[in-house]
Amino acid sequence: MYCQYIKFTDVLITRTQKGLLMAIRLDELFDKTKRTFELKLIAGKGGLNHIVGWVHLLEDEIILNRFGGQELAVTTGMKSQEPDWLLHVVTSIKKRDCSGLILNTGMYLKNIPQSVIDWCNQNDFPLFAMPWEISCTQLVQEFCTIIMKRAQKEREYGDIFQSIIQGAPLNSELFAPLKNRFQTDSTFQVFCIRIRFGVEDTTAFRQAILHLENHLTLWQKAKHLQSPYLLFEMDDCYTLVINHLPLAYTQEIADQILDQFSYFTRRNMISLGIGSQVNGIASVKSAFSSARMAAQMAYQTDKKIINFQQMGFFKILFAADDTTILKSYEQQLLGPLEEHDRHHHSQYMETLRSYIENDRSLMGVAESTFTHRNTVNYRIQNIKKILNNPLKTAQDLFPYQVAFYIRDMKL
């Protein structure tokens, strides 16, 4: 019995310095090859927007436990004489999140059962037929070549963007390949995605990346937008660069990212930073810097999304290269209060923070901390003594406000 398996994870979607590589949509593969391989769509037209990461020859169901999702299967149906074999195959590979099935008909598969056609239509699972005279091996090789060429092109684009972000000399020769896809004089916006995951989450991550790629393409078509994008790995972030995106859609894109990474969103394993929109390809470095800074803040403050434009004073703090200076500053100002709370089981740190947030209003502190006003006044007087600061004016309080900002960074 003949069976071929080409490992998917090592070839297409991996965490490498070259970046995240792209799959291809099934309808695009079909349009490119239907004449060459005499392919006919039998059922499941609604699933043609599925994405294909790799192609397998499938003659024995034992191989299914190696499927990781987004594969396209091809079979001659050598076991099709077994009762309901084909129906079992399509339902099984659908459960493995496969993209579709091509039947090499004529030798073992004379007729396709109506029950299989009905099931594929009901479940939007693409089912194709190809004449026996057409070589399955040639089809697999051609499909995989198309996927690899697409992956190579994405890798090349990713390398160029990485060079720009890393400060390579900017010249027309560097930008030239991008002009085939991007409007280099238009706007660019960067989204940085930080994922915390282990080996056991690799499959979920790979599927999320592929789903995001597919979803963005479908979303653009639905919105009638021409906003080319690229997804690649840069430093500790998975970076999405979108070209010529109207600002009105920024939050919608961010929400889609969290939705497609729902496995990680539900487990609080994702931090998303939205960078400033910049003009021209030469400014992508600045856009990445702002997005990465926002992602870092989201990560350190346990938030799912942070927009750089909403970071306020934190922009300055997160721009500091030497965080030990920030930590030292925070300890210098808040250390005495923290030490007092530790030894006396007091709540002076909480009281001071509330005093700043309520603009020195004792009543505001009392209400926000559910504490009697006289108790609040007593604590504030003690805090003034410990800090040797009158805490009367905004200027008196500002250094401590900054110190609390630094504390919130969780350095």
N, C-alpha and C positions, 0 to 999 in steps of 0.2 A: 504494500500500500504506500502510495507516494504522498509525502506531506512536507511542506516547506515552512519554516518559521524564521523570520528575520527579526532580531531583537529591536524593539522600538525605542526603549528609553535611552539607549546608548547613542542613538542616531539623531533623534529629532528634538526632544524636549529634555534638556539637561541643565544643571546649574554649572555653567562654564564661564570663563572670562570672555568668551566670544559673544555671549548673550543668549537670549531666549529666541529660539527659532520658530518659524511660523509653519503651520499646516496649510492645507488647501481645501476649499469647499468642494463638496461632492458634485454639485451642479457644474462647477468649472471643469473638473476632471471629465465629467460626462460629455460636456460640449467639445472639449479638446480631442477626445478619443473615440467618440461613438461611431464615426465613419470608419476609422482604421480597424476597430475591433468588432464592428457590426453590432454594437450594443443596443439593446432595446429596453426601455423602462417598462416593466410589467405591472408594478404596483408601488405604492408608497411615495407618490409624487410630493406629498406634503413634507417629506423629510429630506428633500434635495439640498436644503440649506445646512445639512450636517457637515461637519468638518472631518477630514481624513488625515490621520497622522502617519499611517503606514498601511501596507497591503499584505495579506497572508493568504496562502493556499490552505484550504481547510478540508480535510477528508475524514478526520476523526475528531470527535467531540473532546477527546482527552486534551487537546491543545488549548481548549477554551480557558483553562485556568491560568494561561499565560497572557491572555488578552487584558490590556490595561485601559481600554476605552479609545474610541475614535479610530478603530481599525476598520478597513474595508476587507471583507472576506470573499474568496473565490473558491468555488467547489465544482467538481465534476459530478458529484452525487453518487459516488461509488457505493454508498450504503443506502441509496434511496429505495431499495426494494424492501427494506425493513418498514413495518407499519408506522405511519406518521413520523418518519425520520426527518423529513424536511421541515415539517411544522415544529418539531422539537428543536431543530437547528436554529431557525429564525427566532423563536422565542428565547432560546438560550443566549444567542449572541446579542439580542436586543437588551437583555438583562445585564450584559457585560458592557453596555454603552457603546456598542459598535455602530458604525455609520451606515452600513448596508451590506448586501450580499449579491454577488454575481454568480449566476448559474451557467455552467458550460454544458449546454443541452445537446442531446442527440445520441449519445452513447448510453449512458446510464439513466439520464433524465429525459424520458420521452415526452412526458406531459407534466405540467406544473399543477398540482392539486388546487382546486378552487378554494379550499379551506385556507391554504397558505396565502393565496392572493388576497382573499378577504381580510385575513389577519393583518397582512402588511399594509393594506389600505386603511384599516381601522386604527393602526398604530403608527402611521406615517413612517413606515420602515421601508426604504427603497430596495426594491428587488429588480434585478436586471437579468436579461437572458443574452447569451452569446453563443453562436454556433460552434459545434464541436470541432469544425475545421480550424478554428482560431486557437492559437496556442495560449494556454493559461500562463505558461512561464513568460512568454513575451509580454503579455498584458501586465503581469506583476512587475517585470523589469521596467516597462515603460512608465507605469504609474509611480513606481518608487523613484525613477529618474526625475520625473516632473516634480515630485515632492522635494527631492534633494536639491534640485536647481533653485526652487523657491527658497529653500532653507539657506542655500549659499548666498543668494541675493540679499536676504534679510541679514545675514551675518556681515556682509560687506557694508550695508547701510549702518548697522550697529557699530561697526568699527569706526566709521566716519564720525558718527555722533560722539562716540567715546573720545576720539581725538580732539574734537571741538571742545568738549567739556574739560578735558585734561590740559587745554591751553596750547594746542598745536598751532603753528603759524597759519593764519587765515589767508587763503588765496583761492582764486577761481578754480585751480586744479583740484583742490580738496573738495570743493562744493559741487563740481561738475556732475558726478554720478547721481547726486541727490535730485538734480533738476528733472530727471526722468519721472520723478514721483512727487516731489514736494515743490511748493511755491516758496522758494528760498527767501524772497523779499517780503513775504507776508508774515503773519503772526505765528508764534509758537507758544505752546503751553505744556508744562511738564507736570506729571503726576508721579510721585515716588511712593512705591508700595514696599513696606517692610513686613516680612512674614517670619514668624517664629514657628518653626516646625522641625520635626525629627524624621528619621528614615521612614517611620510608619505612616507619615503624612505625605510622602512623595507622590503617590498616585493621585491623591486629592489635589495636590498642588498642580500637577501636570494637567489634569482635567480642567482646573480652574483657568489656567493660562489659555488653553485651547478654546474654552467656552467664551472667555473674554474676547479673544480674537474674533470669533465668529459673531458674537453679539454686537461688537462695535461695527462690523461690516453691515449687518442687518439694520442696526439703528441708523447708520448714516443713510442707507437707502430709503428708510421710512421717513426720515427728516429731509430728504433731498439735499443732503449736504455733500460738499466736496472737501473733506477734511482728512487728508492722508495722515496715517499714524504709524508709529513703530514702537515695538515693545522689546526691550533688551535689558540686560543686567549691568549695573554700574555700581561699583563699590558694594555697599551693603543694601542696596535698593534694587527692586525691579522697576524699571523706569519706562513710563508710557509718555511718548512725545506726540502731541497732536498739532497739526499744522492747519492754520486758517479756521480755527474753531471760534464761533461767536461766543462771547463771554456769557451770554444768557444760558448756555448749555453746560457751563463748568460744573455746577452742582449735580446736574443730571448724570454727567459722566462719572463723577465721584460715587454717586449712589449705585450706578451700574457696576462699578468695580467691586464695591462691598457686596453687592448681590451675587455676582459671579464667583466671588470668593466666600460664599456663605458658610462653607465648612469652617473656615478660619474666623470669619466674623462672629459666628455663634460662640466660638471658643475664646474670643478675645485674643486672637493670635495675629491680628493684622493691625497695622498703623499706616494711615494714608496721609501723605502731605501734598497739598495743592500749591504749585508755584505761581509766581506772577506771570502774566502774559507779556511776552516781549515781541519786539518787531525785528524781523530778520534772523537768518540762520546764525549769524555771528554772535547773537545775544543768547543763544541756547545755554551757554555756560552759566550765565546769570540766572536763567529760568530754572536750571537744574539745582543750582545752589539754594535758591529760595524754597524749592519743593523738598529738597533733602532736609533743610533746616526745619520745615514744617513737619515732615515725617518724624524727625528726631524728637520734636516737642510732643507729637502725638504718642510716640513710643514711651517717652519718659514720664508723661502725665496720664498714661492709661486712657487716652482718647482714641476713638476710631479714625476721626478725620480732623485735621487742622489745615486751615487755609492761611497761607503766608500773609495775606492782606489783613487778616484778623488777629495777628500775633501781637500787635501793639509793641510794648516795651520789650517783650520777649525776643523780638528781632535782634536787638542789640546783644542781649545775653547769649542767645544761641549762636551768634556770630563769633563769639570769643573762641579762639583756638586753644588757649590754655585754661581749661576748666578748673584747674587747681586754684587759680587766682579767685575765681568766683566762689568756690567752696570756702576758701580762707576768709573772704569778705563776709560771707554769710555766718560763719562760725564766730568771727570777731564781734559781730553785732548781736547775734541771737544766742550765742553760747552761754553768756551769763544767765539769761532767763531760762534756757533749757536746763542748765545745771541746777537752778533753784527749783524748778518743777520736779526734777528727778529726786532731789533730796527731801523736799517738803510736800510732795504730792499735790502741788498747787496747779493752777491752770492759767498761769500768766502768759504763756505763749498764745494760747487761744484768745485770751482777753485782749492782748496787744493787736493781734491780727484783726479782730472785730473792731477795735478802737480805730484802726486805720481805715477799714472798709466803711465804717459809719461816720467818717470825717469828724472824729473826736466827740461824737455825741454819746454821752453816758446813757441816755435813755435808749438810743439805738442799740448800743451794746447790750443793755439789759434785756431788750426784746429779742434780739437775735440769739442770745446765749441762754435765755430763760433764767436770768439771774436778777436778784433784787438790785435796784439802782445803787443803794448804799454799799452793797458788796462790791459792785463794779467800781465805784469811786475809791473804795479802800484798796482794791487791787491796782488800780491805775497809779495811785500815789506810791505804792510800794515799787511798782515797775519803774517809775521815774527815778526813785532812789537807786535801784539796782543798776539802771542804765546810766545814771548820772546825766539825765537829759530831761528838760522840762516838758517835752512833747506838747508844746503849745501851738506851734505853727506847722503848716504843711512842709516847710523846709526841715523842721525837726523830725517829722515822721517819714519823709521820703527815703532816707537811707534804709530804714527798717522795712519799708514797703518793697524796696529792691531786694533786700535780704530774703524776704518771704517769697518773692518771685524766684529767686535762685533756689530756695528750698523746694519749691514746687517742681523745679526741673529734675529733682531726684538724681543729682549727680553722684 
